[in-house]
Amino acid sequence: MRSMLAVLLCFLTALAMAQEKKIYKIVLPDGRVSYTDIPPAGKPANARELPPVPRTAGIQPISPQEAEAVNARHKARHEELERRNEEALKAGKAQAEAEKAQAEGVEPRAGERTGIASKSGRGGNRTRLNDSYSERQRQLEENAENARQQAESAGEAQRKMQ
């Protein structure tokens, strides 16, 4: 890795130095191509001068104000993405808690069963679930559905940002 870095630095240094000088391309009689910054003696017919490499190579400098504006936009987008990620995480946790509460709430609590009297008197201890159980189940289901929808919308908002 270090040797590759050293080779790359040497190449970039040579490239930077070459930008300041004229470069000559020489095609030798056997077909080999040679590049040099020293003009060939007598300038053979197959030697030609190459145009200099542009200093900026297509890179246009920007003002400090433009750089600040770009940084501010990037920072704002990053903060918005973090906020949406956090919202999606909270919504996912809320959904898991609501579904867990719904699963645990299936078992009737004390006071949610009503005894049934039999006409013959031989019915034993029969009970039925009363309205408070049904209302609690409806509320748990509604809470779980709301949490699911919030998690879905938070996930969708998160995906739109990416």
N, C-alpha and C positions, 0 to 999 in steps of 0.2 A: 504494500500500500504506500509506504514511504517512498519507495523507488519510483512508483508511478507518479507520485506528487512531484518528485524532483525532476523527472522527465518533462512533466507538464509545465513546471515553472521555467525550465530551460527553453522549452518551445515558445512559451508566451513571451519570455524575455527576447528571444531571437525575433519573434514576430513584431514586437514593439520597436526593436532596433531597425527592423526592415522597413517599417513605415516611414522612417525619416530619410531613407536612402533610396536611390534608384536601384531597381533590380533588373538584371539582364538574364534573358533565357537564351541558352546556347544549345543547339542541336548538333551533336557531334556526328562525324561521318558514319559511325557504326550505328546511329539511330538513338543513342542515349541522349537524355535531356539533362542539362545542367543549369542550375540557377546560381547567379553570383551577383554581388554588389560592386564588383570591380569590373570596369569595362574591358572587354576582351581586346587584346593587342591586335591592331589591324582591323578590328571589327569584321569578322567573317560575314559572308552574305547571309548565313542562316542565323545570325545573332540579332535579337531585336530587344528594344527597350520596352519594359512593361509599364503601364500607367501606375502611378502611386496609389496605394490603398487609402481610401478616405479616412480621415482622423476619427470621425464619430461612427462610422460603419452603420449608419441608419439610426443610431441612438440619438434622440433629441433631448437635450437637458431641459429640466423644468425649474421653475422658480421656487424659492422656499415656500411661498404662499400656496402654490399648486400642490407641493409636497404635503403641506399641512392639511389641505383640503382632502387629499387622497387618504392620508392617515386618519383624519377625523371620520370619513365615510367608512373606512375599514373597521375602525374601532366601534362605531355605532352598529354596524352590521354584526360584528362579533358579539357585542353585548346583547343584541336582540336575539341572536342564535343561542347564546347561553341562557337567556331568560326563557326562551321557548323550550329548550332542553329541560330546564328545571321544572317548568309547568307540566311537560309531558311526563316527567318522572313522578311528580306529585300526583298527577291524575291517574297514573298506573297504580300507584300505591293505594290511592283512595278506592279505585275499582277493586283491587284485590281484597281490601278490608270490607267493602260492601258485599262482595260475593261470599266472603268467609262468614260475615254476620248473617247473610241469607241462609247459608247452609246450616249454620248452627241454630238458627231460629226456627227450624222445622219442628223441633220438639216443643210441645205445648208447655207453657209455664203454669204456675199455680194460679188458679182462678180463671183459666181459659177453658175449662171443661165444666159442663153442666150435667148434672145427674138426670137420668130419664126414669120416670116411674112407670112400671109396667102395670097393665090393667089386671092381670091375673095375680100379681104379687109374686110371681116366680121368676121374674126377670133378673134378679141379682143386682149387682152394682154396674149398671150400664151407664155410659156417659157419651156425650157428644161434644164436639168443639163448638164454642160459642162465638158470637160476633167479635169479641175483642181479639181472639186468635186470628180470625179472618182479616180483621183490620191491620193487625201487626204484620201478617204475611204480605198483605197488599203494600204496606209501607216499606217493608224490606225489599220487595221486588221493585218498587218504584225507585228506591235509593240505588239499587244495583244497576238499574237501567240508566239512571241519570249519570252515575259514575262511568258506565260504559261509554255513553255518548260524549262525556267530557274528555275521557281518555282518547277516544277516536278523533275528536276535533283537535285536541292538543297534538296528537301524533301527525295529523294531516298538516297542521300549521308548521310543525317542525320540518316535515318533508319538503314543504314549499320553500323554506329558507335555504335548503341545501342544494 
